Amino acid sequence: MESDASNEEKLDEIQSGEKALEGGYFAWTKTMDTALLEVLREQQLKGLKDDRTFHAEAYRVAIESLNAKFHIKITREKVLNRLKTLKDTMNLAIQALKNSGFTWKEGTKKIQAGPQVWDDLIKANPKMRRIRDKEIPNLDLLRDIFEPDRANGVKGNTPKDRLHQWKDSAMTIDEVDQLQADNVVVLDNFENLTADNQNGASSSTKSMKKFSSKLGVKRKTEEAELKGIDSRSVLNKFDEGIMIMKESMSGIAQQLAIGNEYFMKSNMRVYSGAEIYAELKRIGVTNDKMIRATRLLKSDKEEMDNFFAWPDELKREWLQEKGIDCWSFMD
């Protein structure tokens, strides 16, 4: 009887899926969720999941498996959206279970707590309403695939401990997601949370930039997955874009330096021929050297600006270096 009931349930789900597709929408079932996650766990064991996401091949296998098993035509976008929903639920469940008064009931696949305990948690985080008295049938499977500590074989630690480990190792996208789910880190409070870092404010600012950069990469990879593009190629292009941006900024800096130099030169005082003649005559340049000295000064505005600023001793020394002696002194 149980076998017949199970078969009827699966048949109802298949028919529901077909009707959903005909009606222009799609409704996921518990059986579909389990099937999707089991295929992805197999792909993970085969090495088709890196620190950030599953490879395109893993998604292809999962989609083909679901379509064949449930007689539907599911798309990559629907799979990615469903995984996001499931991961959000997992993160909420993990966070709830870290609080006193919450326990996991394997028989019902629900998180159990007293009414007041739930009310207090929901008041602190309204999103928790989504999992109150709700069955989470695939929580263990989700944690095996997506929870960083389980996936990496690392013993668990507190969210704040993981935050302080930021400066010692590069965090994965899943780890960033987990910190956000734990309400430990958001863009607005990240710098304050790292203020007790031994390196002071400069380290906090550096970590803030690193966090923002990771969120930018995460958005790029998610957009790529929705479009059916291998996220690794997007990351390569993202890195190339950063390099091009750095080169462009370097070029802009060089142009600004050139522009500043031009501005300084263009704002130098222009000395007339009469002024140059009078000054050269005053420091003892003879008439037979006057034309050469005048041309020498007028050929370089910056040098002429320096010349008029120097004391007489340096002026004569500079002229002598140029082969122009000052014989008659009129000081």
Long-range contacts (C-beta under 8 A, 24 or more apart in sequence): 13-70, 14-70, 14-71, 14-72, 17-70, 17-71, 17-72, 18-71, 18-72, 21-72, 21-73, 26-72, 26-74, 26-78, 28-82, 30-137, 30-138, 32-66, 32-70, 33-82, 33-86, 33-137, 33-138, 34-137, 34-138, 34-141, 35-65, 35-66, 35-69, 35-70, 36-62, 36-66, 36-79, 36-82, 36-83, 37-86, 37-138, 37-141, 37-142, 37-145, 38-141, 39-65, 39-66, 40-145, 41-141, 41-144, 41-145, 44-145, 44-151, 49-145, 51-172, 51-173, 51-174, 52-172, 52-173, 52-174, 52-218, 52-221, 52-231, 52-235, 53-173, 53-221, 53-225, 53-231, 55-230, 55-232, 56-228, 56-229, 56-230, 56-231, 59-225, 76-225, 76-226, 76-228, 77-226, 80-222, 80-225, 80-226, 86-138, 86-142, 87-142, 87-146, 87-177, 88-181, 89-130, 89-131, 89-136, 89-142, 90-136, 90-139, 90-142, 90-143, 90-146, 90-147, 91-177, 91-178, 91-181, 91-182, 92-127, 92-128, 92-130, 92-131, 92-181, 93-131, 93-136, 93-139, 94-143, 94-147, 94-178, 94-181, 94-182, 95-125, 95-128, 95-181, 95-182, 95-183, 96-121, 96-128, 96-131, 98-182, 104-139, 108-135, 109-135, 109-136, 109-137, 109-139, 110-134, 110-135, 110-136, 111-136, 125-183, 146-174, 147-174, 147-178, 148-172, 148-174, 148-175, 148-178, 159-184, 159-185, 160-184, 160-193, 163-193, 163-194, 164-194, 164-197, 166-194, 166-207, 166-210, 166-211, 167-197, 167-199, 167-203, 167-207, 171-214, 173-214, 173-217, 173-218, 173-221, 176-211, 176-214, 176-215, 176-218, 185-211, 187-211, 187-212, 187-215, 265-301, 265-302, 268-301, 268-302, 268-305, 269-305, 269-308, 270-301, 271-297, 271-304, 271-308, 276-304, 279-308, 279-315, 281-330, 282-330, 282-331, 283-312, 283-315, 283-316, 283-319, 283-326, 283-329, 283-330, 283-331, 284-316, 284-326, 284-327, 284-328, 284-329, 284-330, 285-319, 285-324, 285-326, 286-326, 286-327, 286-328, 289-324, 289-325, 292-324, 293-319, 293-322, 293-324, 296-322, 296-324
